[in-house]
Amino acid sequence: MSLAERMKRVIRQDVQSMHAYAIQPSAGLVKLDAMENPFRLPPALQRELGERLGRVAINRYPTQCAADVVAALTDHVQLPAGCRLMLGNGSDELISLLAMACDVPGNTILAPLPGFVMYEMSARLQGLAFVGVPLTADFELDEAAMLAAVERHRPAITYLAYPNNPTANLFDERIVQRIVDAVGAQDGLVVFDEAYQPFSSRTWMQRMGGQEHVLVMRTLSKFGLAGVRLGYLAGAAALIDEIDKVRPPYNVSVLNAEATLFALEHADEFARQAAILREERARLQRVLAALPGVTAFPSEANMILVRVPDSAGTFAGMKARGVLVKHIAGLHPLLANCLRLTVGTPEENTLMIDALKASL
């Protein structure tokens, strides 16, 4: 039996028909495609972190250190009374764990589209139905369509990315509240994905204390630790206790945990970096607004969605000029001719704007 025949027999057919998550090669390019924090730690903190990681007991499983991270994050986010949080190897793992924990026959996962692709992928890999509800033309929630989908499908999980990826906007708060109420009335869960919280003007972290069907998920990737892979899910203690049962033991390494503790102890440095990125986002918005043929959409994240006359040509031109952004026109019809620009350092942003102007 050939390998192709063997794989056809043993690998799920739906997996064989899926596309893997695409990661662009970026060597030698100004990398502005993945919403990473562009800043390295100052040299003194680099040395301090290196020495600290060198003292970690890597011969032991991560037990106390993970508990220490939970305690530190609980304090850092000012977790409401009656809530607790669990850790994930990035928020990607938490999304998979949520699908696994809610894998009851007939259950559905619902999310607006375009949105983060892992919501749908996790549902399909777990054998759950996924319902995507298109946003409006200006990337706002379609309230009538969302409420109709909630009533019809009674989703176990409704994801609301807050701000949304790849559109970067915060949804209308009044519509969001009505959707939260509707999901609660149908006995489902709402998960606010706050991956871009360091750059956003609003959060549901403190509000979820009074709504036990609401969960808040965050990652430290946009905080500045994309390489550490640390996410966390917060919600009512009894609910988190149940979801936590499907988490693999020791899913967060001792090195990840120690790096997270170090970062939280130096949160002021990461807050300084986030402030620079918010200022740069505002500068980019002003420059983009003045470019003929370019539409820049509102952003509360460390990225800006832009529509250009020819996104494929502009993307290729920018890449040829050494700047890598994300071409997302093919992800959803609403994203026709759209590029997603990550907010970088002031120097990187200037290079990006110059490349964009030259490539239009």
C-alpha positions as MATLAB code, in Angstrom:
seq = 'MSLAERMKRVIRQDVQSMHAYAIQPSAGLVKLDAMENPFRLPPALQRELGERLGRVAINRYPTQCAADVVAALTDHVQLPAGCRLMLGNGSDELISLLAMACDVPGNTILAPLPGFVMYEMSARLQGLAFVGVPLTADFELDEAAMLAAVERHRPAITYLAYPNNPTANLFDERIVQRIVDAVGAQDGLVVFDEAYQPFSSRTWMQRMGGQEHVLVMRTLSKFGLAGVRLGYLAGAAALIDEIDKVRPPYNVSVLNAEATLFALEHADEFARQAAILREERARLQRVLAALPGVTAFPSEANMILVRVPDSAGTFAGMKARGVLVKHIAGLHPLLANCLRLTVGTPEENTLMIDALKASL';
ca = [
       0.000    0.000    0.000;
       1.399    3.403   -0.976;
       1.668    6.208    1.549;
      -1.057    8.127   -0.303;
      -3.392    5.129   -0.029;
      -2.474    4.628    3.611;
      -3.212    8.267    4.438;
      -6.511    8.059    2.579;
      -7.496    5.139    4.766;
      -6.373    6.442    8.164;
      -6.645   10.268    7.956;
     -10.088   11.836    8.257;
     -11.513   12.909    4.910;
     -12.482   16.352    6.195;
      -8.914   16.893    7.414;
      -7.541   15.885    4.008;
      -9.775   18.468    2.352;
      -8.776   21.298    4.731;
      -6.083   23.905    4.148;
      -3.398   24.324    6.786;
      -3.066   27.681    8.535;
      -0.887   29.751    6.193;
       2.259   31.452    7.526;
       4.167   33.666    5.095;
       7.966   33.393    4.786;
       9.367   36.688    6.037;
      13.163   36.405    5.965;
      14.786   39.650    4.859;
      11.516   41.605    4.906;
      10.051   44.264    7.178;
       7.540   41.950    8.868;
       4.197   43.686    9.264;
       1.816   40.818    8.554;
       1.065   39.128   11.880;
       0.152   41.834   14.438;
       3.251   41.188   16.499;
       4.685   43.716   18.930;
       7.774   44.950   17.027;
       9.775   45.928   20.119;
      12.439   43.795   21.775;
      13.139   44.114   25.479;
      15.725   46.708   26.472;
      19.214   45.108   26.832;
      19.171   45.276   30.637;
      15.861   43.399   30.794;
      17.108   40.896   28.209;
      20.034   40.049   30.455;
      17.821   39.848   33.532;
      15.369   37.542   31.776;
      18.160   35.321   30.448;
      19.635   34.891   33.914;
      16.211   34.180   35.362;
      15.365   31.544   32.749;
      18.749   29.948   33.370;
      17.725   29.268   36.971;
      14.456   27.543   36.036;
      14.172   23.888   37.009;
      13.558   22.543   33.507;
      13.899   18.999   34.876;
      10.559   19.397   36.681;
       7.010   19.519   35.362;
       5.346   22.954   35.479;
       3.097   22.880   38.533;
       3.782   25.691   40.982;
       4.965   28.052   38.248;
       1.670   27.654   36.374;
      -0.232   28.367   39.584;
       1.941   31.447   40.069;
       1.035   32.673   36.563;
      -2.678   32.194   37.272;
      -2.314   34.209   40.478;
      -0.290   36.950   38.783;
      -2.747   37.261   35.888;
      -5.711   37.256   38.287;
      -4.197   40.309   39.936;
      -3.035   41.915   36.678;
      -6.491   41.867   35.026;
      -8.359   42.633   38.273;
     -10.489   39.514   37.855;
     -14.047   40.002   39.191;
     -15.134   38.180   42.319;
     -16.514   34.712   41.665;
     -14.385   34.288   38.528;
     -11.205   32.381   37.833;
      -8.972   31.798   34.845;
      -7.184   28.942   33.120;
      -4.066   28.948   30.945;
      -3.598   27.849   27.364;
      -0.676   27.428   25.014;
      -1.773   30.603   23.273;
      -5.439   31.363   22.720;
      -5.434   28.871   19.819;
      -5.318   26.002   22.296;
      -8.079   27.557   24.379;
     -10.321   27.760   21.311;
      -9.718   24.056   20.683;
     -10.398   23.210   24.327;
     -13.662   25.131   24.277;
     -14.811   23.141   21.239;
     -13.808   19.910   22.943;
     -15.555   20.764   26.204;
     -18.756   21.757   24.369;
     -18.803   18.788   21.995;
     -22.365   17.705   22.733;
     -24.181   16.055   19.767;
     -26.041   18.718   17.816;
     -24.129   21.664   19.251;
     -23.119   24.609   17.067;
     -20.436   27.287   17.200;
     -21.371   30.698   15.807;
     -19.264   33.724   14.883;
     -19.434   36.798   12.649;
     -17.512   36.671    9.366;
     -14.947   37.736    8.400;
     -13.326   36.751   11.683;
     -10.538   34.687   13.177;
     -10.280   31.462   11.185;
      -9.601   29.264   14.234;
     -13.205   29.514   15.460;
     -14.431   27.616   12.415;
     -11.414   25.319   12.221;
     -11.776   24.223   15.848;
     -15.461   23.477   15.316;
     -14.847   21.394   12.218;
     -11.957   19.463   13.762;
     -14.180   18.619   16.719;
     -17.062   17.556   14.460;
     -19.268   20.479   15.478;
     -21.408   22.559   13.156;
     -20.179   26.083   12.459;
     -22.423   28.985   11.504;
     -20.828   32.157   10.149;
     -22.923   35.325   10.006;
     -21.619   37.972    7.556;
     -20.904   41.435    8.904;
     -22.378   44.482    7.223;
     -20.511   46.263    4.427;
     -18.861   48.567    6.998;
     -17.854   45.560    9.140;
     -20.439   46.091   11.858;
     -22.508   43.286   13.369;
     -25.674   42.545   11.393;
     -27.950   42.592   14.417;
     -31.005   41.072   12.755;
     -28.995   38.261   11.156;
     -27.071   37.525   14.358;
     -30.210   37.391   16.500;
     -31.967   35.201   13.934;
     -28.991   32.814   13.858;
     -28.908   32.643   17.663;
     -32.609   31.849   17.795;
     -32.453   29.275   15.012;
     -29.236   27.443   15.907;
     -29.079   27.948   19.692;
     -25.256   27.954   19.535;
     -23.306   26.471   22.401;
     -20.579   29.080   21.807;
     -20.864   32.493   20.157;
     -17.509   34.168   19.526;
     -17.257   37.955   19.468;
     -13.726   39.143   18.706;
     -13.340   42.426   20.534;
     -11.731   44.102   18.520;
     -12.320   41.903   15.500;
      -9.632   40.301   13.347;
      -9.016   41.110   10.501;
     -11.251   44.203   10.457;
      -9.700   45.742   13.641;
     -12.915   47.456   14.769;
     -14.920   47.295   17.990;
     -18.539   46.359   17.372;
     -21.412   48.641   18.409;
     -21.835   48.174   22.152;
     -25.633   48.254   22.105;
     -25.810   45.490   19.482;
     -23.235   43.454   21.369;
     -25.276   43.637   24.571;
     -28.446   42.513   22.809;
     -26.603   39.533   21.319;
     -25.150   38.651   24.722;
     -28.644   38.748   26.215;
     -30.094   36.640   23.373;
     -27.398   33.960   23.729;
     -27.984   33.885   27.483;
     -31.704   33.377   26.940;
     -30.867   30.369   24.731;
     -28.557   28.876   27.400;
     -25.386   29.352   25.348;
     -21.982   30.852   26.064;
     -20.503   34.077   24.692;
     -16.710   34.226   24.366;
     -15.181   37.678   23.977;
     -11.840   37.239   22.252;
      -9.814   40.190   23.502;
      -6.505   39.342   21.829;
      -5.915   43.032   21.028;
      -6.908   44.403   24.432;
      -3.671   46.447   24.925;
      -4.785   48.671   22.031;
      -8.527   48.773   22.677;
     -10.644   51.354   24.482;
     -13.139   48.804   25.862;
     -13.145   45.410   27.564;
     -15.673   42.948   28.967;
     -13.358   41.625   31.680;
     -14.992   43.516   34.550;
     -18.508   43.268   33.089;
     -18.584   39.485   32.882;
     -18.822   39.179   36.658;
     -22.568   39.764   36.498;
     -23.182   37.508   33.484;
     -22.213   33.907   34.142;
     -22.570   32.827   30.503;
     -19.850   35.287   29.385;
     -16.185   34.299   29.058;
     -13.234   36.537   28.190;
     -10.234   35.135   26.354;
      -6.931   36.946   25.969;
      -3.430   36.228   24.757;
      -0.097   37.728   25.713;
       0.980   37.579   22.058;
      -0.094   41.174   21.361;
       1.060   42.244   24.835;
       4.556   41.516   23.515;
       5.094   37.792   24.074;
       4.071   36.197   20.768;
       7.009   33.786   21.058;
       6.051   32.697   24.572;
       2.625   31.260   23.595;
       0.523   32.067   26.634;
      -3.224   32.634   26.557;
      -5.860   32.675   29.269;
      -9.605   32.207   29.558;
     -11.588   33.878   32.341;
     -15.142   33.370   33.514;
     -17.389   32.137   36.292;
     -15.365   29.792   38.514;
     -17.746   26.830   38.155;
     -17.700   27.139   34.352;
     -13.912   27.448   34.115;
     -13.563   24.417   36.392;
     -15.492   22.307   33.882;
     -13.614   23.550   30.797;
     -10.300   23.114   32.621;
     -10.931   19.356   32.825;
     -10.101   18.934   29.121;
      -6.858   20.921   29.344;
      -3.796   18.693   28.911;
      -1.695   18.485   32.073;
       1.416   20.666   31.946;
       0.272   22.461   28.757;
       2.325   25.559   29.621;
       6.079   25.028   29.919;
       8.166   26.229   32.843;
      10.051   28.589   30.515;
       6.806   30.086   29.182;
       5.509   30.490   32.711;
       8.687   32.144   34.004;
       8.850   34.503   31.015;
       5.218   35.470   31.649;
       5.866   36.187   35.325;
       8.844   38.302   34.333;
       6.779   40.248   31.796;
       3.998   40.934   34.286;
       6.563   42.224   36.789;
       7.709   44.642   34.072;
       4.239   45.476   32.753;
       5.162   49.162   32.682;
       7.643   48.500   29.867;
       5.035   46.717   27.782;
       2.504   49.469   28.517;
       5.062   51.987   27.225;
       5.438   49.978   24.023;
       1.652   49.724   23.562;
       1.340   53.503   23.977;
       3.864   54.060   21.166;
       1.936   51.652   18.924;
      -1.338   53.454   19.621;
       0.316   56.755   18.685;
       1.727   55.188   15.530;
      -1.692   53.773   14.658;
      -3.116   57.289   14.799;
      -0.278   58.606   12.608;
      -0.834   55.843   10.062;
      -4.555   56.565    9.979;
      -3.872   60.230    9.208;
      -1.434   59.367    6.403;
      -3.682   56.673    4.927;
      -6.689   58.992    4.936;
      -4.803   61.352    2.612;
      -3.841   58.696    0.042;
      -6.009   58.738   -3.104;
      -7.771   55.435   -3.748;
      -7.071   54.088   -0.246;
      -9.819   53.458    2.306;
      -8.560   52.894    5.852;
     -11.128   51.475    8.258;
     -11.355   52.378   11.974;
      -9.023   50.414   14.233;
      -8.840   49.612   17.935;
      -6.097   47.027   17.436;
      -2.445   47.056   16.358;
      -3.469   46.619   12.724;
      -5.333   48.646   10.116;
      -7.549   47.230    7.389;
      -7.211   49.081    4.092;
      -8.947   48.728    0.751;
      -6.983   49.620   -2.379;
      -7.854   49.531   -6.087;
      -5.723   46.420   -6.763;
      -4.805   44.530   -3.602;
      -2.856   41.754   -5.351;
      -0.715   44.211   -7.259;
      -0.194   46.439   -4.233;
       0.759   43.479   -2.029;
       3.272   42.232   -4.598;
       4.700   45.717   -5.042;
       5.160   46.223   -1.317;
       6.805   42.829   -0.944;
       9.167   43.606   -3.825;
      10.108   46.754   -1.910;
      10.907   44.723    1.191;
       7.712   45.171    3.225;
       5.500   42.185    4.060;
       1.846   42.819    4.932;
      -1.147   40.464    4.779;
      -3.209   40.095    1.608;
      -6.645   39.019    2.854;
      -8.898   39.702   -0.130;
      -9.526   35.992   -0.601;
     -10.697   35.310    2.951;
     -14.233   36.648    2.475;
     -16.186   38.550   -0.207;
     -16.508   41.547    2.132;
     -12.705   41.856    2.090;
     -12.398   42.435   -1.654;
      -9.153   44.300   -2.470;
      -8.204   44.514    1.215;
      -4.811   44.415    2.894;
      -4.153   44.178    6.620;
      -1.301   46.369    7.842;
       0.340   45.657   11.191;
       1.391   48.723   13.180;
       5.159   48.542   13.615;
       7.888   50.787   14.947;
       7.931   54.391   13.697;
      10.738   53.488   11.287;
       8.940   50.378    9.999;
       5.711   52.309    9.524;
       7.465   54.930    7.438;
       8.934   52.207    5.225;
       5.495   50.620    4.945;
       3.820   53.871    3.882;
       6.555   54.563    1.324;
       6.184   51.055   -0.101;
       2.408   51.404   -0.190;
       2.552   54.752   -2.013;
       4.992   53.353   -4.557;
       2.872   50.207   -5.117;
      -0.588   51.685   -5.580;
];
